[in-house]
Amino acid sequence: MRIFIKNMVCPRCVSSVEKIFDEINVPIKNIVLGEVEPINELSPIQLAKLDELLTNNGFERIDDKRTRLISAVKTFIIQKIHHQESLLLNMNWSDTLQEHLHYEYNYLSSLFSSVEGITIEQYIIKQKVERVKELLVYDELSLGEIADKLAYSSIAHLSAQFKKVTGFTPTVFKKQFPHKRNSIDKL
């Protein structure tokens, strides 16, 4: 049995969900972003308590297959953009998603767009821009290094995309809004 969990997007989320399972005395075989594999089946009482605790902590158990698939798309994208050292410049998102999730990309794209109201590509751009904001705030990398890290073809491409999404250039954003970032699970 695997339990799929919405909004579980970072290592801290994994720790939080792990604590919730400890609280309801359910041992876990494996836990990764968006997924928990308990050792045993949960009773209806345990599931009800799990749902309550997850909701109280900003998470949600996902039962619907389509919703699980969309959540898997989001989790994979977040994992690649926010938790990987750097993206490959020639990475093809459609091929990578198709290979990872074992669904035709056209199906994934159509499902994602119909439910989320934006394309997978737009979601990827939003996540990349949010990561750029994070790296700008840390002030440890130059704009060129950020562009390389997130597989932009150039600083100009990064800046144009950033401005299109935020309305500001990266430089203006860094000066005027050093703490204006969005939670990645809310994008």
C-alpha positions as CSV (number, residue, x, y, z in Angstrom):
1,M,0.0,0.0,0.0
2,R,1.3,3.4,-0.9
3,I,-0.2,6.7,0.3
4,F,0.1,9.7,-1.9
5,I,0.3,13.1,-0.2
6,K,-0.3,16.5,-1.8
7,N,2.0,19.5,-0.9
8,M,4.9,17.3,0.3
9,V,7.5,19.2,-1.7
10,C,10.7,19.4,0.4
11,P,12.8,17.4,2.8
12,R,11.3,19.3,5.8
13,C,7.9,18.1,4.5
14,V,9.1,14.5,4.6
15,S,10.1,15.0,8.2
16,S,6.8,16.5,9.1
17,V,4.8,13.7,7.4
18,E,7.1,11.1,9.1
19,K,6.3,12.6,12.5
20,I,2.5,12.4,11.7
21,F,2.9,8.7,11.0
22,D,4.8,8.3,14.2
23,E,2.0,10.1,16.0
24,I,-0.6,7.6,14.8
25,N,1.8,4.7,15.5
26,V,2.1,3.6,11.8
27,P,5.6,2.3,10.9
28,I,6.9,3.4,7.5
29,K,8.7,1.1,5.1
30,N,9.7,4.0,2.8
31,I,9.0,7.7,2.5
32,V,9.8,10.1,-0.4
33,L,8.5,13.4,-1.7
34,G,4.7,12.9,-2.2
35,E,4.6,9.2,-1.2
36,V,4.6,7.1,1.9
37,E,4.7,3.3,2.0
38,P,3.5,2.1,5.4
39,I,4.5,-1.4,6.5
40,N,0.9,-2.4,7.2
41,E,-2.5,-1.4,5.9
42,L,-4.1,1.5,7.8
43,S,-7.4,0.9,9.6
44,P,-10.3,3.3,8.9
45,I,-9.6,5.0,12.3
46,Q,-5.9,5.5,11.4
47,L,-6.8,6.9,8.0
48,A,-9.3,9.4,9.5
49,K,-6.6,10.5,12.1
50,L,-4.0,10.7,9.3
51,D,-6.3,12.9,7.2
52,E,-6.9,15.2,10.1
53,L,-3.2,15.5,11.0
54,L,-2.2,16.0,7.4
55,T,-4.8,18.7,6.9
56,N,-3.7,20.5,10.1
57,N,-0.2,20.5,8.7
58,G,-0.9,21.8,5.2
59,F,-0.9,18.4,3.5
60,E,-3.7,16.2,1.9
61,R,-4.0,12.5,1.2
62,I,-4.7,11.9,-2.5
63,D,-7.0,9.1,-3.5
64,D,-7.9,10.0,-7.1
65,K,-5.6,8.5,-9.8
66,R,-5.7,11.7,-11.9
67,T,-4.9,13.9,-8.9
68,R,-2.0,11.5,-7.9
69,L,-0.6,11.8,-11.4
70,I,-0.7,15.6,-11.4
71,S,0.9,15.6,-8.0
72,A,3.6,13.3,-9.3
73,V,4.3,15.7,-12.2
74,K,4.6,18.6,-9.8
75,T,6.7,16.7,-7.3
76,F,9.1,15.6,-10.1
77,I,9.4,19.1,-11.4
78,I,10.0,20.6,-7.9
79,Q,12.5,17.9,-7.2
80,K,14.5,18.6,-10.3
81,I,14.4,22.4,-10.0
82,H,14.6,23.0,-6.3
83,H,16.5,20.0,-4.9
84,Q,19.0,19.1,-7.6
85,E,22.4,20.7,-7.9
86,S,21.7,21.9,-11.4
87,L,19.6,21.2,-14.5
88,L,21.0,19.9,-17.7
89,L,21.0,22.5,-20.4
90,N,19.8,20.0,-23.0
91,M,17.2,18.3,-20.8
92,N,14.0,17.6,-22.6
93,W,11.2,18.0,-20.0
94,S,8.6,16.1,-22.0
95,D,10.9,13.1,-22.5
96,T,12.0,13.1,-18.9
97,L,8.5,13.3,-17.5
98,Q,7.3,10.6,-19.9
99,E,10.2,8.3,-18.9
100,H,9.8,8.9,-15.2
101,L,6.0,8.6,-15.0
102,H,5.5,6.0,-17.7
103,Y,2.7,7.9,-19.4
104,E,2.7,9.5,-22.8
105,Y,3.6,13.2,-22.5
106,N,0.5,14.3,-24.5
107,Y,-1.7,12.6,-21.9
108,L,0.2,14.2,-19.0
109,S,0.1,17.6,-20.7
110,S,-3.6,17.4,-21.5
111,L,-4.5,16.2,-18.0
112,F,-2.3,18.8,-16.3
113,S,-3.7,21.7,-18.3
114,S,-7.3,20.6,-17.9
115,V,-7.0,20.3,-14.1
116,E,-4.5,23.0,-13.2
117,G,-5.5,25.6,-15.8
118,I,-1.9,26.1,-17.0
119,T,0.5,24.0,-19.1
120,I,3.3,21.9,-17.7
121,E,5.7,24.3,-19.4
122,Q,4.2,27.3,-17.6
123,Y,4.4,25.4,-14.3
124,I,8.1,24.7,-15.0
125,I,8.7,28.4,-15.7
126,K,7.0,29.4,-12.5
127,Q,9.1,27.0,-10.5
128,K,12.3,28.1,-12.2
129,V,11.5,31.8,-11.5
130,E,10.8,31.0,-7.9
131,R,14.1,29.2,-7.7
132,V,15.8,32.2,-9.3
133,K,14.2,34.4,-6.6
134,E,15.5,32.1,-3.9
135,L,19.0,32.2,-5.3
136,L,18.9,36.0,-5.7
137,V,18.0,36.4,-2.1
138,Y,20.8,34.1,-0.9
139,D,23.2,36.4,-2.9
140,E,25.8,33.7,-3.3
141,L,25.7,33.3,-7.1
142,S,26.0,35.7,-9.9
143,L,23.1,36.0,-12.4
144,G,25.3,34.1,-14.9
145,E,25.8,31.3,-12.4
146,I,22.1,31.1,-11.7
147,A,21.4,31.0,-15.4
148,D,23.8,28.1,-15.7
149,K,22.4,26.3,-12.7
150,L,18.9,26.4,-14.0
151,A,19.8,25.6,-17.6
152,Y,18.9,28.9,-19.2
153,S,20.7,29.4,-22.5
154,S,21.8,32.9,-21.4
155,I,21.4,35.6,-18.8
156,A,19.2,37.5,-21.2
157,H,16.8,34.5,-21.5
158,L,16.6,34.2,-17.7
159,S,16.0,38.0,-17.3
160,A,13.3,38.1,-20.0
161,Q,11.5,35.1,-18.5
162,F,11.8,36.5,-15.0
163,K,10.5,39.9,-16.0
164,K,7.6,38.3,-17.9
165,V,6.5,36.4,-14.8
166,T,7.3,38.9,-12.0
167,G,7.1,42.2,-13.9
168,F,10.7,43.0,-12.7
169,T,14.2,42.4,-13.8
170,P,16.2,40.1,-11.5
171,T,18.3,43.1,-10.4
172,V,15.3,45.3,-9.6
173,F,13.6,42.4,-7.8
174,K,16.7,41.8,-5.7
175,K,17.0,45.4,-4.6
176,Q,13.3,46.1,-4.0
177,F,11.8,42.8,-2.9
178,P,14.5,40.7,-1.1
179,H,12.0,38.6,0.8
180,K,9.1,38.4,-1.7
181,R,9.0,34.7,-2.5
182,N,6.1,32.3,-2.9
183,S,5.7,28.9,-1.3
184,I,6.6,26.3,-4.1
185,D,3.6,24.2,-3.2
186,K,1.3,27.1,-3.9
187,L,2.4,27.7,-7.5
